């Protein structure tokens, strides 16, 4: 067991409490806790190591394992002692020992950098989608964004009736020529703000 990369933890469900029966040095390194610190922490609740928002998901996965040697892949966050949150991946396995006692084995692998890259890519894609669909100056939908949002709204709410207003500021170039581009930009932003309120 000690040659596995990452950390290994084995635990049992006794009554309504999870009890650690084994953990290796890799688990300590992954979590930032010494063996003594984790032993003390696990006396209270071994799930304290799991990020609070992920605890229910982890518990549901554990109790959903009904057969021996059934494997459920699971990605969740843990509370590292000093480095905040770490993302880990495990194949959660249910097994039975020679006395018929059920136990669960996890090999936890740190996937924080991969998960952070996925989150960063999602954020960048979201920002790019915003840029593609919105006017840079006013922040409201550009023509393409308006068509996409309107199509989505109509498809999601086919029973509703809507009114559309189409307007145009004729000869807007005259405002820019007479008062300057900065003033013209201000006028466009005021029109956009008004349209958002209506």
C-alpha positions as CSV (number, residue, x, y, z in Angstrom):
1,X,0.0,0.0,0.0
2,X,2.8,2.5,0.8
3,X,4.1,2.4,-2.8
4,X,1.0,4.1,-4.2
5,X,1.3,7.7,-5.3
6,X,-0.9,10.1,-3.3
7,X,-2.4,9.1,0.0
8,X,-4.2,6.0,1.2
9,X,-6.9,5.9,3.8
10,X,-9.0,3.0,5.0
11,X,-12.1,3.5,7.2
12,X,-15.2,1.7,8.5
13,X,-18.7,2.9,9.2
14,X,-19.5,2.1,12.8
15,X,-23.0,3.1,13.7
16,X,-23.3,6.5,12.1
17,X,-19.6,7.4,12.5
18,X,-16.7,6.9,10.1
19,X,-13.6,5.5,11.9
20,X,-10.2,5.5,10.3
21,X,-8.4,2.1,10.5
22,X,-5.4,3.0,8.4
23,X,-3.7,5.9,6.7
24,X,-0.3,6.2,5.2
25,X,2.4,8.9,5.1
26,X,1.3,9.9,1.7
27,X,-2.1,10.8,3.2
28,X,-0.3,12.9,5.8
29,X,1.7,14.7,3.1
30,X,-1.4,15.3,1.0
31,X,-3.4,16.8,3.9
32,X,-0.6,18.6,5.8
33,X,-1.4,16.8,9.0
34,X,1.1,14.8,11.1
35,X,0.0,11.3,12.1
36,X,-0.7,12.5,15.6
37,X,-2.7,15.5,14.4
38,X,-4.8,13.4,12.1
39,X,-5.4,10.8,14.7
40,X,-6.7,13.6,17.0
41,X,-8.8,15.1,14.2
42,X,-10.2,11.7,13.2
43,X,-11.3,11.0,16.8
44,X,-13.9,13.8,16.4
45,X,-14.9,13.2,12.8
46,X,-12.9,12.0,9.9
47,X,-15.1,14.0,7.5
48,X,-13.7,17.2,9.0
49,X,-10.9,16.9,6.4
50,X,-13.5,17.1,3.6
51,X,-14.4,20.6,2.5
52,X,-17.8,21.4,4.1
53,X,-19.7,22.0,0.8
54,X,-18.5,18.5,-0.4
55,X,-19.3,16.5,2.7
56,X,-22.8,15.5,1.8
57,X,-21.7,14.4,-1.7
58,X,-18.9,12.2,-0.2
59,X,-21.3,10.7,2.4
60,X,-23.9,9.9,-0.3
61,X,-21.2,8.2,-2.5
62,X,-20.0,6.1,0.5
63,X,-23.4,4.8,1.5
64,X,-24.4,4.2,-2.2
65,X,-21.7,1.5,-2.4
66,X,-23.7,-1.7,-1.9
67,X,-21.5,-4.5,-3.3
68,X,-18.0,-5.6,-2.4
69,X,-15.3,-4.4,-4.8
70,X,-17.7,-1.9,-6.3
71,X,-15.7,1.2,-7.3
72,X,-17.0,4.8,-7.5
73,X,-14.8,7.5,-8.9
74,X,-15.1,10.7,-6.8
75,X,-13.5,14.1,-7.0
76,X,-13.9,16.4,-4.1
77,X,-12.1,19.1,-2.0
78,X,-10.2,18.6,1.2
79,X,-9.1,21.1,3.9
80,X,-5.3,21.1,3.8
81,X,-3.9,22.0,7.2
82,X,-2.0,25.1,5.9
83,X,-2.5,25.4,2.2
84,X,-6.3,26.0,2.1
85,X,-8.3,23.7,-0.2
86,X,-6.9,20.9,-2.3
87,X,-8.8,18.9,-5.0
88,X,-8.4,15.2,-4.8
89,X,-9.6,12.3,-6.9
90,X,-10.2,8.8,-5.6
91,X,-11.7,5.5,-6.7
92,X,-13.7,4.7,-3.6
93,X,-13.9,0.9,-3.0
94,X,-16.0,-1.1,-0.6
95,X,-14.5,-4.4,0.7
96,X,-15.1,-7.0,3.4
97,X,-12.5,-8.3,5.6
98,X,-12.1,-12.0,6.8
99,X,-14.4,-11.3,9.8
100,X,-17.2,-10.0,7.5
101,X,-16.7,-6.4,8.5
102,X,-17.2,-3.8,5.7
103,X,-14.5,-1.2,5.1
104,X,-13.8,1.4,2.5
105,X,-10.5,2.1,0.8
106,X,-9.5,5.3,-0.9
107,X,-6.3,6.2,-2.8
108,X,-6.4,10.0,-2.9
109,X,-4.5,11.7,-5.7
110,X,-4.0,15.5,-5.7
111,X,-5.6,16.9,-8.8
112,X,-5.6,20.6,-7.7
113,X,-3.6,21.9,-10.6
114,X,-5.8,20.1,-13.1
115,X,-9.0,21.2,-11.4
116,X,-7.8,24.8,-11.2
117,X,-6.9,24.8,-14.9
118,X,-10.4,23.5,-15.7
119,X,-11.9,26.3,-13.5
120,X,-9.6,28.9,-15.1
121,X,-10.5,27.7,-18.6
122,X,-14.3,27.9,-17.8
123,X,-13.8,31.5,-16.5
124,X,-11.8,32.5,-19.6
125,X,-14.5,30.9,-21.8
126,X,-17.2,32.7,-19.9
127,X,-15.3,36.0,-20.3
128,X,-14.8,35.4,-24.0
129,X,-18.5,34.6,-24.4
130,X,-19.4,37.8,-22.7
131,X,-17.0,39.8,-24.9
132,X,-18.5,38.2,-28.1
133,X,-22.1,38.9,-27.0
134,X,-21.8,42.4,-25.4
135,X,-20.9,45.9,-26.6
136,X,-17.6,46.9,-25.1
137,X,-18.7,50.5,-24.4
138,X,-22.2,50.1,-23.0
139,X,-22.1,46.5,-21.6
140,X,-25.4,45.7,-23.2
141,X,-26.0,43.0,-25.8
142,X,-24.6,43.6,-29.3
143,X,-26.7,42.5,-32.2
144,X,-25.4,38.9,-32.1
145,X,-25.8,38.6,-28.4
146,X,-29.3,40.1,-28.5
147,X,-30.4,37.6,-31.2
148,X,-28.9,34.7,-29.2
149,X,-30.5,35.8,-25.9
150,X,-33.8,36.5,-27.5
151,X,-33.9,33.1,-29.2
152,X,-33.1,31.3,-26.0
153,X,-35.7,33.3,-24.0
154,X,-38.4,32.5,-26.6
155,X,-37.5,28.8,-26.7
156,X,-37.6,28.6,-22.9
157,X,-40.9,30.5,-22.5
158,X,-43.0,29.8,-25.6
159,X,-46.3,30.5,-23.8
160,X,-45.3,34.1,-22.9
161,X,-46.0,37.1,-25.0
162,X,-43.3,39.8,-25.5
163,X,-43.1,43.3,-27.0
164,X,-40.0,44.3,-28.9
165,X,-38.9,47.9,-29.4
166,X,-36.5,48.7,-32.2
167,X,-34.8,52.1,-32.2
168,X,-32.1,54.0,-33.9
169,X,-30.3,57.2,-33.1
170,X,-30.3,58.9,-36.6
171,X,-27.3,60.9,-37.6
172,X,-25.4,60.0,-34.4
173,X,-22.2,61.0,-36.2
174,X,-23.4,64.6,-35.8
175,X,-23.2,64.4,-32.0
176,X,-19.7,63.0,-32.2
177,X,-18.7,65.7,-34.7
178,X,-20.2,68.6,-32.7
179,X,-19.4,67.5,-29.1
180,X,-16.6,65.0,-29.5
181,X,-16.4,61.2,-29.2
182,X,-16.2,61.1,-25.4
183,X,-19.5,63.0,-25.1
184,X,-21.1,60.8,-27.8
185,X,-19.9,57.7,-25.8
186,X,-21.6,59.2,-22.7
187,X,-24.9,59.6,-24.7
188,X,-24.7,56.0,-25.8
189,X,-24.1,54.8,-22.2
190,X,-27.1,56.9,-21.0
191,X,-29.3,55.4,-23.7
192,X,-28.2,51.9,-22.7
193,X,-28.8,52.5,-19.0
194,X,-32.3,53.8,-19.8
195,X,-33.1,50.8,-22.0
196,X,-32.0,48.4,-19.1
197,X,-34.4,50.2,-16.8
198,X,-37.4,50.0,-19.1
